[in-house]
């Protein structure tokens, strides 16, 4: 065999005489016939979409309700009360001051419906005592005379004359319980919100005439 034949034969090998460079036409080595990554791998590498917190959306719904503190009906701002006499505490009810109040908010494909209602009112009376009531209180009627309130009342033990402006300064704090539901997520829950209303009470001693 001539030398030229030996050189050519060394180049043929198992590929029929065609010399192949690494990466040229060899699948898996990045050449023209290389394989692309599976689509599933590309999808796995893609960033996940933003997660929606339904409670955050529920709070947006509550913000749209414009909830306020209790609308105090008694004690009256201009009223005058007597030491030791039963005081009936109650509030006027409306969607924004007591509830129930319902609203919805949406984020992406998720809609959350929330319902808010006052579950309790803590009456800080200004004399160092606090009365907590789980309802709006009962409206006083003159036919009740000197009877105490059946569900929300207070008795002052001292006059307010020594206080600033001669009045006790109180605060009615309403706790709103919010129930929310996100049907698209099959999720639900609750949280609370607080709203306050200040009030004053003018309390005097009974003047006894001889």
C-alpha positions, 0 to 999 in steps of 0.5 A, a space after each residue: 500500500 502506498 503512503 497516500 493510501 495509508 493516510 486516506 485510510 486512516 481518515 476513513 475509519 467507521 465514517 466512510 472516509 469523511 473526517 468529522 470534527 468534534 461538534 460538527 454534525 454530532 447530536 448533543 455536542 452543540 453542532 448543527 444537529 444538536 438537541 434543544 433543551 426540553 420545553 418542560 425545562 424552560 417552563 420550570 426555569 420561568 419565574 412564577 407569577 405574583 402570589 395574591 394574598 386574599 386578606 390584603 385584598 379583603 382589607 382593600 374592600 374594608 377600606 372602601 366601606 369607610 367605617 367610622 367610630 360609634 355614633 354615640 347616642 348616650 351619653 348626650 354631649 349636652 346632657 347632665 347626669 347625676 352621681 349614682 344614677 344609672 346611665 344607659 349607654 347606646 349607639 345609633 346603628 348604620 352601615 358605616 358606624 355599626 354594620 353590617 357592611 359588605 364590599 368586594 375588591 379584586 386583584 387579578 382573577 381573585 375577587 374577595 368579598 368582606 362583611 364587617 360588623 361591630 362585635 363589641 364596644 369598649 366604653 372608657 368612661 373617663 373616671 378610670 372605669 371601662 364598660 365593654 358591651 357586645 351589642 349597641 346598647 338599649 335605648 332609654 325610655 322614660 317609662 324605665 324610670 331609675 332602672 339600670 340598662 339591661 345590657 350596657 350601662 354605668 354609674 358614676 361615683 363622683 362628680 366631674 366638676 374637678 375635671 377639665 371643663 367640668 366634664 369627664 372625657 371618655 372614648 368609645 372604641 368599636 371592634 369591627 369583626 370582618 369575615 372575608 371569602 375568596 371563592 376562586 381560591 376556596 379560601 376564607 378567614 377573618 380579622 378585626 379593625 378598630 374605630 374610636 369616638 370621643 365623648 364627654 359627660 357632665 356629672 353633678 351631685 344631686 342638689 338637696 333643698 331644705 
